[in-house]
């Protein structure tokens, strides 16, 4: 990701689009997606229980898809 500066803006945009509503009112005061949403997405991508870390290549492919879309 750090070697693809063209995706930085897309990553920040997606971070805020996927953030839990009202994130600024709850600690840790970061625009993070809800854990349930992340678990659901990981299950749909990798199967199983969703308790895996996403592959960097998959994250880059997702951001490239978002940027092209």
CHARMM internal coordinates of N, CA and C (Angstrom, degrees):
IC EDIT
DIST 1 N 1 CA 1.4475
DIST 1 CA 1 C 1.5199
ANGL 1 N 1 CA 1 C 110.57
DIST 1 C 2 N 1.3244
ANGL 1 CA 1 C 2 N 117.45
DIHE 1 N 1 CA 1 C 2 N -42.62
DIST 2 N 2 CA 1.4564
ANGL 1 C 2 N 2 CA 120.71
DIHE 1 CA 1 C 2 N 2 CA -177.69
DIST 2 CA 2 C 1.5275
ANGL 2 N 2 CA 2 C 111.81
DIHE 1 C 2 N 2 CA 2 C -65.52
DIST 2 C 3 N 1.3194
ANGL 2 CA 2 C 3 N 116.87
DIHE 2 N 2 CA 2 C 3 N -23.83
DIST 3 N 3 CA 1.4576
ANGL 2 C 3 N 3 CA 119.65
DIHE 2 CA 2 C 3 N 3 CA -179.57
DIST 3 CA 3 C 1.5311
ANGL 3 N 3 CA 3 C 111.32
DIHE 2 C 3 N 3 CA 3 C -90.21
DIST 3 C 4 N 1.3234
ANGL 3 CA 3 C 4 N 117.94
DIHE 3 N 3 CA 3 C 4 N 4.48
DIST 4 N 4 CA 1.4637
ANGL 3 C 4 N 4 CA 122.29
DIHE 3 CA 3 C 4 N 4 CA 178.75
DIST 4 CA 4 C 1.5276
ANGL 4 N 4 CA 4 C 110.02
DIHE 3 C 4 N 4 CA 4 C -123.18
DIST 4 C 5 N 1.3320
ANGL 4 CA 4 C 5 N 117.34
DIHE 4 N 4 CA 4 C 5 N 73.18
DIST 5 N 5 CA 1.4650
ANGL 4 C 5 N 5 CA 119.82
DIHE 4 CA 4 C 5 N 5 CA -177.48
DIST 5 CA 5 C 1.5230
ANGL 5 N 5 CA 5 C 113.38
DIHE 4 C 5 N 5 CA 5 C -60.80
DIST 5 C 6 N 1.3201
ANGL 5 CA 5 C 6 N 118.40
DIHE 5 N 5 CA 5 C 6 N -22.31
DIST 6 N 6 CA 1.4651
ANGL 5 C 6 N 6 CA 120.36
DIHE 5 CA 5 C 6 N 6 CA 178.25
DIST 6 CA 6 C 1.5307
ANGL 6 N 6 CA 6 C 111.40
DIHE 5 C 6 N 6 CA 6 C -64.40
DIST 6 C 7 N 1.3258
ANGL 6 CA 6 C 7 N 117.52
DIHE 6 N 6 CA 6 C 7 N -19.81
DIST 7 N 7 CA 1.4634
ANGL 6 C 7 N 7 CA 121.00
DIHE 6 CA 6 C 7 N 7 CA -178.77
DIST 7 CA 7 C 1.5292
ANGL 7 N 7 CA 7 C 112.92
DIHE 6 C 7 N 7 CA 7 C -96.32
DIST 7 C 8 N 1.3122
ANGL 7 CA 7 C 8 N 118.52
DIHE 7 N 7 CA 7 C 8 N -5.07
DIST 8 N 8 CA 1.4601
ANGL 7 C 8 N 8 CA 120.70
DIHE 7 CA 7 C 8 N 8 CA -176.83
DIST 8 CA 8 C 1.5211
ANGL 8 N 8 CA 8 C 111.33
DIHE 7 C 8 N 8 CA 8 C -61.69
DIST 8 C 9 N 1.3155
ANGL 8 CA 8 C 9 N 117.14
DIHE 8 N 8 CA 8 C 9 N -47.05
DIST 9 N 9 CA 1.4643
ANGL 8 C 9 N 9 CA 120.69
DIHE 8 CA 8 C 9 N 9 CA 179.37
DIST 9 CA 9 C 1.5164
ANGL 9 N 9 CA 9 C 111.61
DIHE 8 C 9 N 9 CA 9 C -62.24
DIST 9 C 10 N 1.3184
ANGL 9 CA 9 C 10 N 116.39
DIHE 9 N 9 CA 9 C 10 N -40.19
DIST 10 N 10 CA 1.4577
ANGL 9 C 10 N 10 CA 121.13
DIHE 9 CA 9 C 10 N 10 CA 177.71
DIST 10 CA 10 C 1.5227
ANGL 10 N 10 CA 10 C 110.46
DIHE 9 C 10 N 10 CA 10 C -63.70
DIST 10 C 11 N 1.3239
ANGL 10 CA 10 C 11 N 117.11
DIHE 10 N 10 CA 10 C 11 N -40.96
DIST 11 N 11 CA 1.4667
ANGL 10 C 11 N 11 CA 121.05
DIHE 10 CA 10 C 11 N 11 CA 179.79
DIST 11 CA 11 C 1.5246
ANGL 11 N 11 CA 11 C 110.94
DIHE 10 C 11 N 11 CA 11 C -63.51
DIST 11 C 12 N 1.3195
ANGL 11 CA 11 C 12 N 117.85
DIHE 11 N 11 CA 11 C 12 N -43.02
DIST 12 N 12 CA 1.4662
ANGL 11 C 12 N 12 CA 120.89
DIHE 11 CA 11 C 12 N 12 CA 179.50
DIST 12 CA 12 C 1.5317
ANGL 12 N 12 CA 12 C 109.92
DIHE 11 C 12 N 12 CA 12 C -66.47
DIST 12 C 13 N 1.3142
ANGL 12 CA 12 C 13 N 116.90
DIHE 12 N 12 CA 12 C 13 N -42.28
DIST 13 N 13 CA 1.4680
ANGL 12 C 13 N 13 CA 120.58
DIHE 12 CA 12 C 13 N 13 CA 178.01
DIST 13 CA 13 C 1.5219
ANGL 13 N 13 CA 13 C 110.62
DIHE 12 C 13 N 13 CA 13 C -59.85
DIST 13 C 14 N 1.3235
ANGL 13 CA 13 C 14 N 117.39
DIHE 13 N 13 CA 13 C 14 N -46.55
DIST 14 N 14 CA 1.4635
ANGL 13 C 14 N 14 CA 120.80
DIHE 13 CA 13 C 14 N 14 CA -179.87
DIST 14 CA 14 C 1.5200
ANGL 14 N 14 CA 14 C 111.54
DIHE 13 C 14 N 14 CA 14 C -65.30
DIST 14 C 15 N 1.3166
ANGL 14 CA 14 C 15 N 116.61
DIHE 14 N 14 CA 14 C 15 N -36.24
DIST 15 N 15 CA 1.4597
ANGL 14 C 15 N 15 CA 120.40
DIHE 14 CA 14 C 15 N 15 CA 178.02
DIST 15 CA 15 C 1.5260
ANGL 15 N 15 CA 15 C 110.45
DIHE 14 C 15 N 15 CA 15 C -57.88
DIST 15 C 16 N 1.3285
ANGL 15 CA 15 C 16 N 117.31
DIHE 15 N 15 CA 15 C 16 N -45.70
DIST 16 N 16 CA 1.4582
ANGL 15 C 16 N 16 CA 120.53
DIHE 15 CA 15 C 16 N 16 CA -179.46
DIST 16 CA 16 C 1.5264
ANGL 16 N 16 CA 16 C 112.20
DIHE 15 C 16 N 16 CA 16 C -75.05
DIST 16 C 17 N 1.3243
ANGL 16 CA 16 C 17 N 118.07
DIHE 16 N 16 CA 16 C 17 N -31.82
DIST 17 N 17 CA 1.4716
ANGL 16 C 17 N 17 CA 119.96
DIHE 16 CA 16 C 17 N 17 CA 178.07
DIST 17 CA 17 C 1.5249
ANGL 17 N 17 CA 17 C 111.59
DIHE 16 C 17 N 17 CA 17 C -68.51
DIST 17 C 18 N 1.3142
ANGL 17 CA 17 C 18 N 117.18
DIHE 17 N 17 CA 17 C 18 N -34.59
DIST 18 N 18 CA 1.4606
ANGL 17 C 18 N 18 CA 121.15
DIHE 17 CA 17 C 18 N 18 CA -176.97
DIST 18 CA 18 C 1.5259
ANGL 18 N 18 CA 18 C 112.93
DIHE 17 C 18 N 18 CA 18 C -92.56
DIST 18 C 19 N 1.3207
ANGL 18 CA 18 C 19 N 117.14
DIHE 18 N 18 CA 18 C 19 N -4.76
DIST 19 N 19 CA 1.4657
ANGL 18 C 19 N 19 CA 120.54
DIHE 18 CA 18 C 19 N 19 CA -176.91
DIST 19 CA 19 C 1.5243
ANGL 19 N 19 CA 19 C 111.20
DIHE 18 C 19 N 19 CA 19 C -63.57
DIST 19 C 20 N 1.3189
ANGL 19 CA 19 C 20 N 115.28
DIHE 19 N 19 CA 19 C 20 N 146.38
DIST 20 N 20 CA 1.4511
ANGL 19 C 20 N 20 CA 121.83
DIHE 19 CA 19 C 20 N 20 CA 176.38
DIST 20 CA 20 C 1.5279
ANGL 20 N 20 CA 20 C 108.75
DIHE 19 C 20 N 20 CA 20 C -63.67
DIST 20 C 21 N 1.3320
ANGL 20 CA 20 C 21 N 117.72
DIHE 20 N 20 CA 20 C 21 N 132.62
DIST 21 N 21 CA 1.4735
ANGL 20 C 21 N 21 CA 119.26
DIHE 20 CA 20 C 21 N 21 CA 178.14
DIST 21 CA 21 C 1.5316
ANGL 21 N 21 CA 21 C 111.15
DIHE 20 C 21 N 21 CA 21 C -55.06
DIST 21 C 22 N 1.3196
ANGL 21 CA 21 C 22 N 115.64
DIHE 21 N 21 CA 21 C 22 N 138.34
DIST 22 N 22 CA 1.4584
ANGL 21 C 22 N 22 CA 121.09
DIHE 21 CA 21 C 22 N 22 CA -179.94
DIST 22 CA 22 C 1.5105
ANGL 22 N 22 CA 22 C 113.97
DIHE 21 C 22 N 22 CA 22 C 73.63
DIST 22 C 23 N 1.3193
ANGL 22 CA 22 C 23 N 118.02
DIHE 22 N 22 CA 22 C 23 N 22.96
DIST 23 N 23 CA 1.4687
ANGL 22 C 23 N 23 CA 121.41
DIHE 22 CA 22 C 23 N 23 CA -176.58
DIST 23 CA 23 C 1.5222
ANGL 23 N 23 CA 23 C 112.30
DIHE 22 C 23 N 23 CA 23 C -58.26
DIST 23 C 24 N 1.3354
ANGL 23 CA 23 C 24 N 117.29
DIHE 23 N 23 CA 23 C 24 N -28.17
DIST 24 N 24 CA 1.4701
ANGL 23 C 24 N 24 CA 120.65
DIHE 23 CA 23 C 24 N 24 CA -176.91
DIST 24 CA 24 C 1.5304
ANGL 24 N 24 CA 24 C 112.71
DIHE 23 C 24 N 24 CA 24 C -73.04
DIST 24 C 25 N 1.3524
ANGL 24 CA 24 C 25 N 117.04
DIHE 24 N 24 CA 24 C 25 N -10.77
DIST 25 N 25 CA 1.4639
ANGL 24 C 25 N 25 CA 120.68
DIHE 24 CA 24 C 25 N 25 CA -179.11
DIST 25 CA 25 C 1.5210
ANGL 25 N 25 CA 25 C 113.20
DIHE 24 C 25 N 25 CA 25 C -94.28
DIST 25 C 26 N 1.3273
ANGL 25 CA 25 C 26 N 117.58
DIHE 25 N 25 CA 25 C 26 N -9.41
DIST 26 N 26 CA 1.4694
ANGL 25 C 26 N 26 CA 121.00
DIHE 25 CA 25 C 26 N 26 CA -175.27
DIST 26 CA 26 C 1.5253
ANGL 26 N 26 CA 26 C 110.45
DIHE 25 C 26 N 26 CA 26 C -126.30
DIST 26 C 27 N 1.3263
ANGL 26 CA 26 C 27 N 114.20
DIHE 26 N 26 CA 26 C 27 N 139.90
DIST 27 N 27 CA 1.4626
ANGL 26 C 27 N 27 CA 119.10
DIHE 26 CA 26 C 27 N 27 CA 174.87
DIST 27 CA 27 C 1.5196
ANGL 27 N 27 CA 27 C 107.82
DIHE 26 C 27 N 27 CA 27 C -62.97
DIST 27 C 28 N 1.2716
ANGL 27 CA 27 C 28 N 119.25
DIHE 27 N 27 CA 27 C 28 N 141.69
DIST 28 N 28 CA 1.4592
ANGL 27 C 28 N 28 CA 131.45
DIHE 27 CA 27 C 28 N 28 CA 14.77
DIST 28 CA 28 C 1.5292
ANGL 28 N 28 CA 28 C 113.78
DIHE 27 C 28 N 28 CA 28 C -90.70
DIST 28 C 29 N 1.3436
ANGL 28 CA 28 C 29 N 119.56
DIHE 28 N 28 CA 28 C 29 N 17.70
DIST 29 N 29 CA 1.4610
ANGL 28 C 29 N 29 CA 123.85
DIHE 28 CA 28 C 29 N 29 CA 175.73
DIST 29 CA 29 C 1.5288
ANGL 29 N 29 CA 29 C 112.01
DIHE 28 C 29 N 29 CA 29 C 58.72
DIST 29 C 30 N 1.3256
ANGL 29 CA 29 C 30 N 115.32
DIHE 29 N 29 CA 29 C 30 N 40.20
DIST 30 N 30 CA 1.4677
ANGL 29 C 30 N 30 CA 122.25
DIHE 29 CA 29 C 30 N 30 CA 177.44
DIST 30 CA 30 C 1.5256
ANGL 30 N 30 CA 30 C 108.81
DIHE 29 C 30 N 30 CA 30 C -123.56
DIST 30 C 31 N 1.3277
ANGL 30 CA 30 C 31 N 117.61
DIHE 30 N 30 CA 30 C 31 N 145.08
DIST 31 N 31 CA 1.4669
ANGL 30 C 31 N 31 CA 120.30
DIHE 30 CA 30 C 31 N 31 CA -179.86
DIST 31 CA 31 C 1.5324
ANGL 31 N 31 CA 31 C 111.75
DIHE 30 C 31 N 31 CA 31 C -78.42
DIST 31 C 32 N 1.3289
ANGL 31 CA 31 C 32 N 116.03
DIHE 31 N 31 CA 31 C 32 N 72.22
DIST 32 N 32 CA 1.4588
ANGL 31 C 32 N 32 CA 120.76
DIHE 31 CA 31 C 32 N 32 CA -177.85
DIST 32 CA 32 C 1.5264
ANGL 32 N 32 CA 32 C 110.59
DIHE 31 C 32 N 32 CA 32 C -102.27
DIST 32 C 33 N 1.3317
ANGL 32 CA 32 C 33 N 117.07
DIHE 32 N 32 CA 32 C 33 N 146.66
DIST 33 N 33 CA 1.4656
ANGL 32 C 33 N 33 CA 119.44
DIHE 32 CA 32 C 33 N 33 CA 173.74
DIST 33 CA 33 C 1.5300
ANGL 33 N 33 CA 33 C 110.26
DIHE 32 C 33 N 33 CA 33 C -67.18
DIST 33 C 34 N 1.3146
ANGL 33 CA 33 C 34 N 116.02
DIHE 33 N 33 CA 33 C 34 N 158.51
DIST 34 N 34 CA 1.4611
ANGL 33 C 34 N 34 CA 118.88
DIHE 33 CA 33 C 34 N 34 CA 179.29
DIST 34 CA 34 C 1.5273
ANGL 34 N 34 CA 34 C 109.54
DIHE 33 C 34 N 34 CA 34 C -67.23
DIST 34 C 35 N 1.3118
ANGL 34 CA 34 C 35 N 117.16
DIHE 34 N 34 CA 34 C 35 N 146.57
DIST 35 N 35 CA 1.4700
ANGL 34 C 35 N 35 CA 120.41
DIHE 34 CA 34 C 35 N 35 CA 178.68
DIST 35 CA 35 C 1.5288
ANGL 35 N 35 CA 35 C 112.23
DIHE 34 C 35 N 35 CA 35 C -59.67
DIST 35 C 36 N 1.3340
ANGL 35 CA 35 C 36 N 117.39
DIHE 35 N 35 CA 35 C 36 N -34.83
DIST 36 N 36 CA 1.4661
ANGL 35 C 36 N 36 CA 120.24
DIHE 35 CA 35 C 36 N 36 CA 178.19
DIST 36 CA 36 C 1.5187
ANGL 36 N 36 CA 36 C 111.40
DIHE 35 C 36 N 36 CA 36 C -64.18
DIST 36 C 37 N 1.3299
ANGL 36 CA 36 C 37 N 116.90
DIHE 36 N 36 CA 36 C 37 N -41.59
DIST 37 N 37 CA 1.4617
ANGL 36 C 37 N 37 CA 120.50
DIHE 36 CA 36 C 37 N 37 CA 178.35
DIST 37 CA 37 C 1.5261
ANGL 37 N 37 CA 37 C 110.32
DIHE 36 C 37 N 37 CA 37 C -64.16
DIST 37 C 38 N 1.3169
ANGL 37 CA 37 C 38 N 116.82
DIHE 37 N 37 CA 37 C 38 N -45.76
DIST 38 N 38 CA 1.4671
ANGL 37 C 38 N 38 CA 119.89
DIHE 37 CA 37 C 38 N 38 CA 179.37
DIST 38 CA 38 C 1.5232
ANGL 38 N 38 CA 38 C 111.63
DIHE 37 C 38 N 38 CA 38 C -60.90
DIST 38 C 39 N 1.3344
ANGL 38 CA 38 C 39 N 116.67
DIHE 38 N 38 CA 38 C 39 N -43.59
DIST 39 N 39 CA 1.4617
ANGL 38 C 39 N 39 CA 120.41
DIHE 38 CA 38 C 39 N 39 CA 178.61
DIST 39 CA 39 C 1.5327
ANGL 39 N 39 CA 39 C 110.44
DIHE 38 C 39 N 39 CA 39 C -61.00
DIST 39 C 40 N 1.3324
ANGL 39 CA 39 C 40 N 117.09
DIHE 39 N 39 CA 39 C 40 N -43.85
DIST 40 N 40 CA 1.4655
ANGL 39 C 40 N 40 CA 121.56
DIHE 39 CA 39 C 40 N 40 CA 178.18
DIST 40 CA 40 C 1.5266
ANGL 40 N 40 CA 40 C 110.72
DIHE 39 C 40 N 40 CA 40 C -59.15
DIST 40 C 41 N 1.3331
ANGL 40 CA 40 C 41 N 117.15
DIHE 40 N 40 CA 40 C 41 N -47.23
DIST 41 N 41 CA 1.4642
ANGL 40 C 41 N 41 CA 120.00
DIHE 40 CA 40 C 41 N 41 CA -179.38
DIST 41 CA 41 C 1.5248
ANGL 41 N 41 CA 41 C 111.49
DIHE 40 C 41 N 41 CA 41 C -63.62
DIST 41 C 42 N 1.3363
ANGL 41 CA 41 C 42 N 117.42
DIHE 41 N 41 CA 41 C 42 N -39.53
DIST 42 N 42 CA 1.4656
ANGL 41 C 42 N 42 CA 120.36
DIHE 41 CA 41 C 42 N 42 CA 179.67
DIST 42 CA 42 C 1.5213
ANGL 42 N 42 CA 42 C 110.97
DIHE 41 C 42 N 42 CA 42 C -67.89
DIST 42 C 43 N 1.3345
ANGL 42 CA 42 C 43 N 117.59
DIHE 42 N 42 CA 42 C 43 N -35.56
DIST 43 N 43 CA 1.4657
ANGL 42 C 43 N 43 CA 120.07
DIHE 42 CA 42 C 43 N 43 CA 176.54
DIST 43 CA 43 C 1.5228
ANGL 43 N 43 CA 43 C 109.88
DIHE 42 C 43 N 43 CA 43 C -66.06
DIST 43 C 44 N 1.3399
ANGL 43 CA 43 C 44 N 117.67
DIHE 43 N 43 CA 43 C 44 N -42.04
DIST 44 N 44 CA 1.4634
ANGL 43 C 44 N 44 CA 119.35
DIHE 43 CA 43 C 44 N 44 CA -179.26
DIST 44 CA 44 C 1.5206
ANGL 44 N 44 CA 44 C 112.27
DIHE 43 C 44 N 44 CA 44 C -69.09
DIST 44 C 45 N 1.3220
ANGL 44 CA 44 C 45 N 117.41
DIHE 44 N 44 CA 44 C 45 N -25.89
DIST 45 N 45 CA 1.4700
ANGL 44 C 45 N 45 CA 120.07
DIHE 44 CA 44 C 45 N 45 CA 179.22
DIST 45 CA 45 C 1.5239
ANGL 45 N 45 CA 45 C 111.43
DIHE 44 C 45 N 45 CA 45 C -85.69
DIST 45 C 46 N 1.3401
ANGL 45 CA 45 C 46 N 116.40
DIHE 45 N 45 CA 45 C 46 N -50.90
DIST 46 N 46 CA 1.4578
ANGL 45 C 46 N 46 CA 120.85
DIHE 45 CA 45 C 46 N 46 CA -170.78
DIST 46 CA 46 C 1.5242
ANGL 46 N 46 CA 46 C 114.42
DIHE 45 C 46 N 46 CA 46 C -107.10
DIST 46 C 47 N 1.3238
ANGL 46 CA 46 C 47 N 117.74
DIHE 46 N 46 CA 46 C 47 N -11.05
DIST 47 N 47 CA 1.4607
ANGL 46 C 47 N 47 CA 119.92
DIHE 46 CA 46 C 47 N 47 CA -176.23
DIST 47 CA 47 C 1.5165
ANGL 47 N 47 CA 47 C 111.18
DIHE 46 C 47 N 47 CA 47 C 76.66
DIST 47 C 48 N 1.3084
ANGL 47 CA 47 C 48 N 116.55
DIHE 47 N 47 CA 47 C 48 N -171.32
DIST 48 N 48 CA 1.4622
ANGL 47 C 48 N 48 CA 120.30
DIHE 47 CA 47 C 48 N 48 CA 178.92
DIST 48 CA 48 C 1.5142
ANGL 48 N 48 CA 48 C 112.05
DIHE 47 C 48 N 48 CA 48 C 72.77
DIST 48 C 49 N 1.3081
ANGL 48 CA 48 C 49 N 115.99
DIHE 48 N 48 CA 48 C 49 N -142.65
DIST 49 N 49 CA 1.4581
ANGL 48 C 49 N 49 CA 121.13
DIHE 48 CA 48 C 49 N 49 CA -175.88
DIST 49 CA 49 C 1.5242
ANGL 49 N 49 CA 49 C 112.63
DIHE 48 C 49 N 49 CA 49 C -97.91
DIST 49 C 50 N 1.3106
ANGL 49 CA 49 C 50 N 117.92
DIHE 49 N 49 CA 49 C 50 N -7.02
DIST 50 N 50 CA 1.4573
ANGL 49 C 50 N 50 CA 120.95
DIHE 49 CA 49 C 50 N 50 CA -178.60
DIST 50 CA 50 C 1.5138
ANGL 50 N 50 CA 50 C 113.49
DIHE 49 C 50 N 50 CA 50 C 83.82
DIST 50 C 51 N 1.3207
ANGL 50 CA 50 C 51 N 117.41
DIHE 50 N 50 CA 50 C 51 N 10.61
DIST 51 N 51 CA 1.4695
ANGL 50 C 51 N 51 CA 121.41
DIHE 50 CA 50 C 51 N 51 CA -179.64
DIST 51 CA 51 C 1.5204
ANGL 51 N 51 CA 51 C 111.00
DIHE 50 C 51 N 51 CA 51 C -94.69
DIST 51 C 52 N 1.3239
ANGL 51 CA 51 C 52 N 115.50
DIHE 51 N 51 CA 51 C 52 N 52.31
DIST 52 N 52 CA 1.4658
ANGL 51 C 52 N 52 CA 121.06
DIHE 51 CA 51 C 52 N 52 CA 179.36
DIST 52 CA 52 C 1.5280
ANGL 52 N 52 CA 52 C 108.33
DIHE 51 C 52 N 52 CA 52 C -129.01
DIST 52 C 53 N 1.3059
ANGL 52 CA 52 C 53 N 116.24
DIHE 52 N 52 CA 52 C 53 N 158.61
DIST 53 N 53 CA 1.4553
ANGL 52 C 53 N 53 CA 120.96
DIHE 52 CA 52 C 53 N 53 CA 173.54
DIST 53 CA 53 C 1.5230
ANGL 53 N 53 CA 53 C 108.08
DIHE 52 C 53 N 53 CA 53 C -88.70
DIST 53 C 54 N 1.3311
ANGL 53 CA 53 C 54 N 117.36
DIHE 53 N 53 CA 53 C 54 N 135.66
DIST 54 N 54 CA 1.4667
ANGL 53 C 54 N 54 CA 118.74
DIHE 53 CA 53 C 54 N 54 CA -179.86
DIST 54 CA 54 C 1.5235
ANGL 54 N 54 CA 54 C 111.21
DIHE 53 C 54 N 54 CA 54 C -67.05
DIST 54 C 55 N 1.3073
ANGL 54 CA 54 C 55 N 115.09
DIHE 54 N 54 CA 54 C 55 N 148.75
DIST 55 N 55 CA 1.4625
ANGL 54 C 55 N 55 CA 121.28
DIHE 54 CA 54 C 55 N 55 CA 176.61
DIST 55 CA 55 C 1.5290
ANGL 55 N 55 CA 55 C 108.91
DIHE 54 C 55 N 55 CA 55 C -72.15
DIST 55 C 56 N 1.3111
ANGL 55 CA 55 C 56 N 117.25
DIHE 55 N 55 CA 55 C 56 N 141.97
DIST 56 N 56 CA 1.4635
ANGL 55 C 56 N 56 CA 121.92
DIHE 55 CA 55 C 56 N 56 CA 179.07
DIST 56 CA 56 C 1.5275
ANGL 56 N 56 CA 56 C 110.24
DIHE 55 C 56 N 56 CA 56 C -59.89
DIST 56 C 57 N 1.3214
ANGL 56 CA 56 C 57 N 117.00
DIHE 56 N 56 CA 56 C 57 N -41.55
DIST 57 N 57 CA 1.4688
ANGL 56 C 57 N 57 CA 120.78
DIHE 56 CA 56 C 57 N 57 CA 179.78
DIST 57 CA 57 C 1.5310
ANGL 57 N 57 CA 57 C 110.87
DIHE 56 C 57 N 57 CA 57 C -61.44
DIST 57 C 58 N 1.3275
ANGL 57 CA 57 C 58 N 117.64
DIHE 57 N 57 CA 57 C 58 N -36.53
DIST 58 N 58 CA 1.4643
ANGL 57 C 58 N 58 CA 121.12
DIHE 57 CA 57 C 58 N 58 CA 177.88
DIST 58 CA 58 C 1.5227
ANGL 58 N 58 CA 58 C 111.31
DIHE 57 C 58 N 58 CA 58 C -68.15
DIST 58 C 59 N 1.3146
ANGL 58 CA 58 C 59 N 117.02
DIHE 58 N 58 CA 58 C 59 N -40.01
DIST 59 N 59 CA 1.4622
ANGL 58 C 59 N 59 CA 121.33
DIHE 58 CA 58 C 59 N 59 CA 177.59
DIST 59 CA 59 C 1.5260
ANGL 59 N 59 CA 59 C 110.55
DIHE 58 C 59 N 59 CA 59 C -63.72
DIST 59 C 60 N 1.3089
ANGL 59 CA 59 C 60 N 117.26
DIHE 59 N 59 CA 59 C 60 N -43.78
DIST 60 N 60 CA 1.4611
ANGL 59 C 60 N 60 CA 121.09
DIHE 59 CA 59 C 60 N 60 CA 178.68
DIST 60 CA 60 C 1.5236
ANGL 60 N 60 CA 60 C 110.36
DIHE 59 C 60 N 60 CA 60 C -64.34
DIST 60 C 61 N 1.3328
ANGL 60 CA 60 C 61 N 117.34
DIHE 60 N 60 CA 60 C 61 N -42.47
DIST 61 N 61 CA 1.4596
ANGL 60 C 61 N 61 CA 120.50
DIHE 60 CA 60 C 61 N 61 CA 177.72
DIST 61 CA 61 C 1.5264
ANGL 61 N 61 CA 61 C 111.05
DIHE 60 C 61 N 61 CA 61 C -61.44
DIST 61 C 62 N 1.3376
ANGL 61 CA 61 C 62 N 117.10
DIHE 61 N 61 CA 61 C 62 N -40.41
DIST 62 N 62 CA 1.4649
ANGL 61 C 62 N 62 CA 121.39
DIHE 61 CA 61 C 62 N 62 CA 178.04
DIST 62 CA 62 C 1.5261
ANGL 62 N 62 CA 62 C 110.65
DIHE 61 C 62 N 62 CA 62 C -62.90
DIST 62 C 63 N 1.3341
ANGL 62 CA 62 C 63 N 117.39
DIHE 62 N 62 CA 62 C 63 N -46.40
DIST 63 N 63 CA 1.4581
ANGL 62 C 63 N 63 CA 120.51
DIHE 62 CA 62 C 63 N 63 CA -179.56
DIST 63 CA 63 C 1.5250
ANGL 63 N 63 CA 63 C 111.63
DIHE 62 C 63 N 63 CA 63 C -65.93
DIST 63 C 64 N 1.3162
ANGL 63 CA 63 C 64 N 117.83
DIHE 63 N 63 CA 63 C 64 N -36.79
DIST 64 N 64 CA 1.4608
ANGL 63 C 64 N 64 CA 120.54
DIHE 63 CA 63 C 64 N 64 CA 175.97
DIST 64 CA 64 C 1.5239
ANGL 64 N 64 CA 64 C 110.45
DIHE 63 C 64 N 64 CA 64 C -64.95
DIST 64 C 65 N 1.3426
ANGL 64 CA 64 C 65 N 116.55
DIHE 64 N 64 CA 64 C 65 N -39.49
DIST 65 N 65 CA 1.4564
ANGL 64 C 65 N 65 CA 120.60
DIHE 64 CA 64 C 65 N 65 CA 176.88
DIST 65 CA 65 C 1.5357
ANGL 65 N 65 CA 65 C 110.68
DIHE 64 C 65 N 65 CA 65 C -63.14
DIST 65 C 66 N 1.3385
ANGL 65 CA 65 C 66 N 116.72
DIHE 65 N 65 CA 65 C 66 N -44.56
DIST 66 N 66 CA 1.4680
ANGL 65 C 66 N 66 CA 120.78
DIHE 65 CA 65 C 66 N 66 CA 178.52
DIST 66 CA 66 C 1.5230
ANGL 66 N 66 CA 66 C 111.10
DIHE 65 C 66 N 66 CA 66 C -61.01
DIST 66 C 67 N 1.2976
ANGL 66 CA 66 C 67 N 116.13
DIHE 66 N 66 CA 66 C 67 N -42.29
DIST 67 N 67 CA 1.4647
ANGL 66 C 67 N 67 CA 121.09
DIHE 66 CA 66 C 67 N 67 CA -178.91
DIST 67 CA 67 C 1.5220
ANGL 67 N 67 CA 67 C 110.61
DIHE 66 C 67 N 67 CA 67 C -65.27
DIST 67 C 68 N 1.3150
ANGL 67 CA 67 C 68 N 118.20
DIHE 67 N 67 CA 67 C 68 N -40.44
DIST 68 N 68 CA 1.4577
ANGL 67 C 68 N 68 CA 121.66
DIHE 67 CA 67 C 68 N 68 CA -179.93
DIST 68 CA 68 C 1.5328
ANGL 68 N 68 CA 68 C 111.43
DIHE 67 C 68 N 68 CA 68 C -72.90
DIST 68 C 69 N 1.2990
ANGL 68 CA 68 C 69 N 116.78
DIHE 68 N 68 CA 68 C 69 N -30.64
DIST 69 N 69 CA 1.4533
ANGL 68 C 69 N 69 CA 121.99
DIHE 68 CA 68 C 69 N 69 CA -178.03
DIST 69 CA 69 C 1.4874
ANGL 69 N 69 CA 69 C 109.88
DIHE 68 C 69 N 69 CA 69 C -71.23
END
COOR INIT
IC SEED 1 N 1 CA 1 C
IC BUILD
